[in-house]
Amino acid sequence: MTGTLAAIGAGLAVIGVGLGIGRIGGSAMDAMARQPEASGKIQTAMIIAAALIEGAGLFGIVVGLLGL
């Protein structure tokens, strides 16, 4: 039973990461379309935010899999 819950937790972490990075990418594209001159700063902020979300998601996956 514990292994099943850990797998569900790891799956939820992956879904959350995918949704978060997708939302960041979409918002960045909208922002770049509105202000093309600021695209460099927006892209840098987007990459940093995506890396932080990816790290938090990886942490969630590892914690979930340690429950196995």
N, C-alpha and C positions, 0 to 999 in steps of 0.2 A: 504494500500500500504506500509506503514512504517513497519508493522508487517512482511510482506513478505520479505522485504529487510533485516530486522533484522534476520529472520530465515535463509536466504541465507548466511548472514555474519557468523552466528554461524556454519552453515554447512561447510563453507570454512575453518573456524578455525579448525574444527575437522579433515578435510581432510589434512590440513597442518601439524597438530600435528602427525597424523598417518604416513604421508610420512617422516617427520623429524625423528621420533623415529625409523622407519624402516631402514632408511638410516644409522643412528648411529649404530644400531644393526648389520647391514651387514658389515659396515666398521670395527667395533670392532672384528667381527669374522675373517675378513681378516687379521687384525693386529695380532690377537692371533695365527692364523695359521702360520704367518711368524715368530713371535717371541714368542714362548710359555713361555719363562722365564719371560716375561713382562706382562703376562695375568692378574695378580692381579692389577697392576697399570692401565691397559687398562680398566678393568672391572669397577674399581672405577670411572674413568673419564667418562665412558659411562653412568653409573647410575646417576652421577651428571648432565651431559648434558641432559639426558632424563628427569630428574626432572625439570630442568629449562625450557625445551621446553613444558613440560606438564603444568607448571605454567603459561607460556605465553599463551598457548592455552586456558586454563581455563579462564584467564583474557579476551581473545577475545570472548569466548562464553558468559561470563557474560555481557560484554559490548553490544554484539549483542542482547542478550535477554532483556536487559534493554530498548532497543529501542521498545519493544513491548508495 
